[in-house]
Each structure stands twice: as C-alpha cells, then as structure tokens.
Amino acid sequence: MIGAVFKIMWLRLWRDKGALVLAFVLPGFIFAVFAAIFSNASGGSLDLRVALANSSEAPAAVSFTEQLTNSDVISTTFEAEWTAADVTERVRLGQDDVGVIITGDFTDPSTPSIQIIQDPSRNVAATVLKGQIRQMLASNSGMESAEIFETRSALGSDTQSTMEDPSVTYYIGATAILFLLFSAMQGAAISIEERRSGISDRLMVGPMGALGILTGKFVFLAWIGFIQAAIICGVAQIFFDVPILDHLGAVGLACLGTATLASGLALLIASFCNTQAQMHTVSTFAVLLLSAVGGSMVPRFMMPGWLQQLGVATPNYWAIEAFYGILARGQSIFDLLGVWAILFGGGVLCLALAALMSHKLMRV
C-alpha cells in the first residue's frame, strides 16, 4: 500500500508540469533572495545574551565586570572561572549571542582592553553591544572607548575564509524549513480530498489502514522535501561559496531530517481539517507563525528573550540548528544527536498521531 500511494502521488505531480517546475525551481530562488537580503543586515536594538569572562585584576576591569553583570539592558552570563575559550565556545554553539572578554586595564590606552567574540551571522549583535559598552563607559568616567575593542569570530579564521559570507549559512536551514513546510502542507491537503470523496474508506480495507495510507504519503512528501532542501544547498554551494560538499553526508542528513519533520507535521495538521479551504487557512497561519517565531523570517537573536525561548518549540529552530551547526560551527553528526532526535523523532511522532486521528475520522 505504501508503494502504491507513493506512486499515485508522484504521477499526480509529474502530470502537473507547472507544479513540478515550481516545486524544484522555487526553493533555490527563495533562498537566494533571503540570503541576499539578510546576509549583511545590521542595526537595531536587541535583547542580547552576552557571555562574559574577565582575565584582568585591574580595579577598573573588575568594577566594569560587575556593572555588565548587573546591567538591565544586557542579559549577561558570567562565571568567575570562565576563560576566553569558554566564552568563545558558548558563542560558537549559539548558547549566547555575543561574548565579552575583559583582558586589560581601561586606563592603558595602548592596548585593547575588551575582546568581542562574535558569530559571523550575528554581526549586528556585536555592533549593538559595542555601542552599549561605550555608553556605559562614557556615563561612568567620560572615557573615550574607541580604541579598547578587539573583535574576532567565534568560528575561527578558517571558517570565515571558506565562504563569501558566513551568515548566508543561517538562511539555508531557515529557508529550507519555511519552503518545505509550505510544500508539505499543500501535498498533505490531498488527504482531505480523499477522505471526503470516500477513496480513503476503500483503502481502509487493507491490513495497515490509515497508517499505511499516510506512510505512503509521508515517504513521498519527505522524498520531495529532501530534493528541495538539496536544491537550496546546491544554490548555496554554487552562488554563495558555502562548503556543502565538504560536509555532504551531514548536510544530506539535515536535508532528510528537515523534510521528515515538515512532512509529519503537515500530515498531522491535515488530519484535523475537514475541507481544503480550512486546510489552506490553517496551514498558512501555522507556517507563517512557526517561521516568524522560529527564526526563518528574522534571526531569533533579534527577538525579545521570551520569544526566543518560545522559538525552541518550532521546527524552524531545529532545522536552522542542524544546518548552521554543520556548516558554520563545525559540529559533527554526533554533536547534533539531540537535533536529529527532534527532526526524525518529531516527524515519526507526528505521522503516528496523524494516522490515529485519521483512523478515528474515517471510522465515524
């Protein structure tokens, strides 16, 4: 039954040449537009998460460390035993938006006293933080702070040199999950038509019932989604110098995981809808809401803290973490076991819930 459902859905797509072209041309185009718009975005007032370390015992440095820790403007994470390596690792893994390492005496203008650790996809965070620090120093002592900063990337010089703009990697996952959700929702809507026309009732006589029908659709949607995500990665490699081929196996797993979660979620939402019009409205609202909160439209670090926490519950967050972790942070497949558990486990769980819901509806 799974193979038959898969074949039917593929033939339906193959015969609609317009839909076929849109399914495989739009992903790369949309990614290119997002990457071009947001790769160099800057400015704004942000709710920053800052990792802080102090390696200086100078009185002014100690005093300023306390001021940063108690600041109402900046959310600071600080441990007395932290080193520069600890702060860099927190920024690299996305646990904090930007890092600050106090290294010298502010009264000595000959050397930088503050080292800013930034993620290349969050340059705006470092810019805003520098502005906040300058204001704090000027208000306390009237000190000119133009020469005290030294900025370096949390990802290292090797990572920066492998691509034209490291921030582009953020929008691989962000665009992929956004497009795959819309695409999967459209494909899953066929379930409603079959349910209303009675086709599903005839298929229910098979041994696998609703689970078999939806599994066939799930495999098809995940397969199409995988190809679409791969196209986005191909555009990133060719036009934006993102080193996809250097991490081909891990990136392929991220494409499949993203497609799996998007397909399962789409089928689950379709199982709760009674008409095509209802599915269109609900799915559009759901995808836009999840994408906005999860970081597909605007990077999460630009959002208020409570909204950043809420975004962790979205599929967009986990898709972005998968691609960005591999391509920008240099994480391995084993480093991202938690991400794979959410992407693949979440997709299978959604499929099981969709089958349970559809079985109940078709038996009514």
Phi, psi and omega per residue, in radians:
M1 nan -0.690 -3.127
I2 -1.052 -0.790 3.130
G3 -1.118 -0.666 -3.130
A4 -1.161 -0.778 3.123
V5 -1.107 -0.728 3.112
F6 -1.040 -0.807 -3.103
K7 -1.112 -0.711 3.141
I8 -1.097 -0.779 -3.124
M9 -1.175 -0.639 3.119
W10 -1.177 -0.758 3.123
L11 -1.105 -0.650 3.111
R12 -1.106 -0.735 3.106
L13 -1.222 -0.711 -3.093
W14 -1.101 -0.627 -3.110
R15 -1.324 -0.372 3.098
D16 -1.677 1.565 -3.032
K17 -1.116 -0.594 3.119
G18 -1.104 -0.821 3.115
A19 -1.132 -0.608 3.136
L20 -1.108 -0.795 3.129
V21 -1.115 -0.802 -3.125
L22 -1.106 -0.627 -3.095
A23 -1.137 -0.549 -3.036
F24 -1.978 -0.077 3.091
V25 -1.798 -0.704 -3.084
L26 -1.071 -0.678 -3.089
P27 -0.962 -0.868 -3.139
G28 -1.141 -0.646 -3.132
F29 -1.161 -0.781 -3.121
I30 -1.131 -0.712 3.100
F31 -1.062 -0.768 -3.131
A32 -1.047 -0.690 3.129
V33 -1.145 -0.834 3.135
F34 -1.063 -0.781 -3.104
A35 -1.101 -0.721 -3.120
A36 -1.173 -0.625 -3.086
I37 -1.302 -0.794 -2.930
F38 -1.753 -0.176 -3.035
S39 -1.112 -0.483 -3.124
N40 -2.066 0.435 -3.123
A41 -1.158 2.502 3.112
S42 -2.689 2.909 3.100
G43 1.654 2.851 3.085
G44 1.956 2.845 3.105
S45 -1.836 2.109 -2.977
L46 -2.040 2.675 3.003
D47 -1.597 1.529 -2.941
L48 -1.493 2.480 2.947
R49 -1.791 2.074 -2.999
V50 -2.086 2.209 3.005
A51 -1.568 2.300 -3.010
L52 -2.213 2.365 3.018
A53 -2.407 2.560 3.139
N54 -2.239 2.033 3.104
S55 -1.856 0.203 -3.119
S56 -1.982 2.452 3.091
E57 -1.782 0.125 3.115
A58 -1.088 2.410 -3.105
P59 -0.931 -0.740 -3.127
A60 -1.118 -0.664 3.138
A61 -1.192 -0.729 3.117
V62 -1.112 -0.744 3.136
S63 -1.114 -0.725 -3.116
F64 -1.224 -0.577 3.059
T65 -1.040 -0.764 3.107
E66 -1.129 -0.665 -3.141
Q67 -1.131 -0.748 3.110
L68 -1.132 -0.717 -3.122
T69 -1.096 -0.614 -3.093
N70 -1.672 0.126 -3.079
S71 -1.166 2.444 3.058
D72 -1.502 -0.247 -3.083
V73 -1.556 -0.609 -3.060
I74 -2.023 2.320 3.074
S75 -1.542 1.842 -2.986
T76 -1.852 2.348 3.009
T77 -1.890 2.102 -3.025
F78 -2.466 2.317 2.992
E79 -2.267 2.350 -3.046
A80 -1.046 -0.537 -3.074
E81 -1.540 -0.029 -3.117
W82 -1.137 2.517 3.057
T83 -1.933 3.110 3.097
A84 -1.045 -0.633 -3.141
A85 -1.135 -0.653 3.125
D86 -1.126 -0.781 -3.140
V87 -1.135 -0.767 3.139
T88 -1.053 -0.721 -3.135
E89 -1.168 -0.667 3.117
R90 -1.123 -0.710 3.108
V91 -1.220 -0.706 -3.132
R92 -1.069 -0.687 -3.116
L93 -1.503 -0.008 3.106
G94 1.400 0.187 3.110
Q95 -1.229 -0.493 3.026
D96 -2.360 2.726 -3.063
D97 -1.343 -0.589 -3.062
V98 -2.725 2.715 -3.125
G99 -2.095 2.645 3.087
V100 -2.258 2.217 3.077
I101 -2.144 2.031 3.116
I102 -1.542 2.079 -2.948
T103 -2.066 -0.241 -3.029
G104 -2.561 -2.849 -3.119
D105 -1.801 2.152 -3.101
F106 -1.077 -0.366 -3.113
T107 -1.379 -0.129 3.113
D108 -1.822 1.782 -3.056
P109 -1.361 -0.030 -3.044
S110 -1.361 -0.395 -3.112
T111 -2.321 2.636 3.074
P112 -1.083 2.436 -3.113
S113 -1.875 -0.270 -3.109
I114 -2.263 2.212 3.092
Q115 -1.858 2.180 3.125
I116 -1.715 2.191 3.092
I117 -1.822 2.069 -3.062
Q118 -2.161 2.652 2.958
D119 -1.578 2.275 -3.074
P120 -1.018 -0.402 3.106
S121 -1.430 -0.067 -3.083
R122 -2.262 0.749 3.138
N123 -0.985 -0.595 -3.116
V124 -1.110 -0.552 3.132
A125 -1.121 -0.752 3.118
A126 -1.148 -0.668 -3.140
T127 -1.113 -0.799 -3.140
V128 -1.151 -0.698 3.139
L129 -1.093 -0.738 3.105
K130 -1.026 -0.723 3.115
G131 -1.086 -0.733 3.129
Q132 -1.131 -0.732 -3.134
I133 -1.146 -0.716 3.120
R134 -1.064 -0.728 3.128
Q135 -1.114 -0.730 -3.119
M136 -1.139 -0.753 3.137
L137 -1.174 -0.726 -3.109
A138 -1.159 -0.672 -3.108
S139 -1.245 -0.490 -3.118
N140 -1.495 -0.688 -2.998
S141 -2.360 -0.057 -3.091
G142 1.212 0.346 -3.036
M143 -1.371 2.409 3.028
E144 -1.381 2.201 -3.002
S145 -2.007 0.279 -3.051
A146 -1.131 -0.471 -3.033
E147 -1.802 0.068 -3.015
I148 -1.563 -0.142 -3.026
F149 -1.663 2.476 2.917
E150 -2.291 2.235 -3.055
T151 -2.044 2.357 3.039
R152 -2.509 2.823 -3.072
S153 -1.485 2.455 3.063
A154 -1.249 -0.307 -3.086
L155 -1.581 -0.213 3.101
G156 1.585 2.734 -3.084
S157 -1.159 -0.541 -3.130
D158 -1.113 -0.708 -3.141
T159 -1.179 -0.724 -3.107
Q160 -1.101 -0.589 -3.038
S161 -1.402 -0.160 -3.079
T162 -1.493 -0.138 -3.128
M163 -2.589 2.819 -3.089
E164 -1.134 -0.734 -3.141
D165 -2.601 1.922 -3.084
P166 -1.021 -0.458 -3.109
S167 -1.182 -0.327 3.109
V168 -1.080 -0.562 -3.112
T169 -1.073 -0.501 3.123
Y170 -1.037 -0.701 -3.033
Y171 -1.486 0.018 2.969
I172 -1.179 -0.990 3.114
G173 -1.154 -0.679 -3.104
A174 -1.097 -0.749 -3.141
T175 -1.323 -0.676 -3.108
A176 -1.044 -0.869 -3.093
I177 -1.208 -0.613 3.100
L178 -1.081 -0.850 -3.099
F179 -1.228 -0.706 -3.121
L180 -1.141 -0.612 3.082
L181 -1.109 -0.822 3.113
F182 -1.071 -0.789 -3.111
S183 -1.121 -0.780 -3.127
A184 -1.166 -0.655 3.106
M185 -1.055 -0.733 3.130
Q186 -1.124 -0.739 3.124
G187 -1.194 -0.655 -3.120
A188 -1.216 -0.389 -3.127
A189 -1.095 -0.352 3.116
I190 -1.064 -0.523 -3.141
S191 -1.026 -0.627 -3.121
I192 -1.191 -0.746 3.123
E193 -1.080 -0.757 3.137
E194 -1.145 -0.664 -3.137
R195 -1.146 -0.715 -3.103
R196 -1.303 -0.530 -3.108
S197 -1.479 -0.185 3.123
G198 1.619 -0.028 3.134
I199 -1.072 -0.735 -3.130
S200 -1.088 -0.598 3.136
D201 -1.106 -0.678 3.136
R202 -1.212 -0.618 3.128
L203 -1.287 -0.349 -3.089
M204 -1.177 -0.222 -3.141
V205 -1.258 -0.265 3.108
G206 -1.177 2.850 -3.060
P207 -1.180 -0.448 -3.068
M208 -1.669 -0.243 3.075
G209 0.998 -2.410 -3.069
A210 -1.078 -0.628 -3.120
L211 -1.108 -0.706 3.119
G212 -1.145 -0.762 3.132
I213 -1.066 -0.877 -3.076
L214 -1.250 -0.512 3.101
T215 -1.152 -0.684 3.073
G216 -1.066 -0.765 3.109
K217 -1.178 -0.666 3.130
F218 -1.080 -0.799 3.128
V219 -1.095 -0.733 3.133
F220 -1.119 -0.849 -3.123
L221 -1.104 -0.690 3.121
A222 -1.160 -0.645 3.123
W223 -1.141 -0.834 3.103
I224 -1.083 -0.744 3.135
G225 -1.099 -0.666 3.093
F226 -1.058 -0.774 3.132
I227 -1.120 -0.738 3.139
Q228 -1.101 -0.757 3.101
A229 -1.127 -0.656 3.108
A230 -1.129 -0.626 3.097
I231 -1.110 -0.740 3.099
I232 -1.057 -0.751 3.117
C233 -1.119 -0.637 3.100
G234 -1.113 -0.721 3.084
V235 -1.103 -0.711 3.131
A236 -1.098 -0.688 3.127
Q237 -1.180 -0.801 -3.007
I238 -1.331 -0.783 -2.984
F239 -1.779 -0.306 -3.077
F240 -2.163 0.161 3.056
D241 1.004 0.520 3.048
V242 -1.391 2.259 -3.013
P243 -1.338 1.134 -3.128
I244 -1.104 -0.771 -3.074
L245 -1.125 -0.436 3.112
D246 -1.253 -0.301 -3.101
H247 -2.311 0.696 -2.936
L248 -1.044 -0.779 -3.121
G249 -1.098 -0.814 -3.129
A250 -1.179 -0.693 3.125
V251 -1.152 -0.681 3.082
G252 -1.062 -0.692 3.093
L253 -1.135 -0.679 3.102
A254 -1.137 -0.699 3.093
C255 -1.073 -0.787 -3.123
L256 -1.185 -0.718 3.130
G257 -1.123 -0.736 3.108
T258 -1.097 -0.757 3.121
A259 -1.144 -0.629 3.139
T260 -1.125 -0.827 -3.126
L261 -1.177 -0.737 3.133
A262 -1.089 -0.717 -3.112
S263 -1.184 -0.785 3.129
G264 -1.100 -0.739 3.135
L265 -1.139 -0.684 3.137
A266 -1.110 -0.758 3.123
L267 -1.164 -0.607 3.112
L268 -1.151 -0.787 3.122
I269 -1.112 -0.692 3.136
A270 -1.110 -0.550 -3.113
S271 -1.196 -0.330 -3.141
F272 -1.665 -0.114 -3.083
C273 -1.759 2.558 -3.085
N274 -1.801 -0.367 -3.120
T275 -2.389 2.824 3.101
Q276 -1.102 -0.710 -3.137
A277 -1.102 -0.718 3.114
Q278 -1.119 -0.735 3.122
M279 -1.092 -0.727 3.141
H280 -1.073 -0.778 -3.116
T281 -1.175 -0.857 -3.093
V282 -1.124 -0.768 -3.087
S283 -1.183 -0.691 3.105
T284 -1.086 -0.802 3.112
F285 -1.086 -0.786 -3.095
A286 -1.113 -0.792 -3.102
V287 -1.154 -0.761 3.142
L288 -1.130 -0.716 -3.137
L289 -1.166 -0.837 3.138
L290 -1.092 -0.676 -3.114
S291 -1.237 -0.640 3.128
A292 -1.197 -0.808 -3.106
V293 -1.299 -0.594 -3.054
G294 -1.438 -0.152 3.047
G295 1.827 0.147 3.122
S296 -1.313 -0.513 -3.107
M297 -1.663 -0.768 3.099
V298 -2.314 2.318 3.121
P299 -0.927 2.435 -3.033
R300 -1.080 -0.522 -3.092
F301 -1.179 -0.212 3.097
M302 -1.565 -0.002 -3.091
M303 -1.703 2.844 3.013
P304 -1.071 2.737 -3.073
G305 -0.998 -0.760 -3.095
W306 -1.141 -0.569 3.132
L307 -1.312 -0.557 3.051
Q308 -1.103 -0.713 3.123
Q309 -1.162 -0.683 3.118
L310 -1.136 -0.587 -3.106
G311 -1.112 -0.385 3.134
V312 -1.108 -0.404 -3.119
A313 -1.482 0.110 -3.101
T314 -1.809 2.644 3.072
P315 -1.144 -0.485 -3.131
N316 -1.070 -0.733 3.141
Y317 -1.010 -0.793 -3.057
W318 -1.283 -0.603 3.072
A319 -1.138 -0.757 3.116
I320 -1.097 -0.753 3.131
E321 -1.051 -0.665 -3.124
A322 -1.130 -0.949 -3.086
F323 -1.195 -0.768 -3.094
Y324 -1.217 -0.636 3.105
G325 -1.063 -0.713 -3.124
I326 -1.287 -0.850 -2.941
L327 -1.521 -0.480 -3.079
A328 -1.928 -0.742 -3.090
R329 -1.510 -0.228 3.135
G330 1.299 0.424 -3.141
Q331 -1.365 2.586 3.139
S332 -1.561 3.057 3.091
I333 -1.036 -0.670 -3.106
F334 -1.286 -0.481 3.069
D335 -1.157 -0.394 -3.031
L336 -1.907 0.492 -3.121
L337 -1.027 -0.674 3.103
G338 -1.110 -0.650 3.115
V339 -1.168 -0.765 3.122
W340 -1.095 -0.651 -3.140
A341 -1.064 -0.703 3.130
I342 -1.234 -0.814 -3.069
L343 -1.131 -0.921 -3.085
F344 -1.400 -0.774 3.122
G345 -1.116 -0.711 3.114
G346 -1.118 -0.690 3.121
G347 -1.119 -0.779 3.138
V348 -1.172 -0.693 3.106
L349 -1.090 -0.760 3.100
C350 -1.080 -0.690 3.096
L351 -1.076 -0.777 -3.137
A352 -1.110 -0.734 3.119
L353 -1.164 -0.661 3.108
A354 -1.127 -0.715 3.117
A355 -1.122 -0.724 3.115
L356 -1.098 -0.783 3.139
M357 -1.155 -0.760 -3.129
S358 -1.148 -0.672 3.117
H359 -1.055 -0.757 3.126
K360 -1.126 -0.740 -3.117
L361 -1.163 -0.689 -3.102
M362 -1.317 -0.270 3.111
R363 -1.613 -0.162 -3.115
V364 -1.249 nan nan
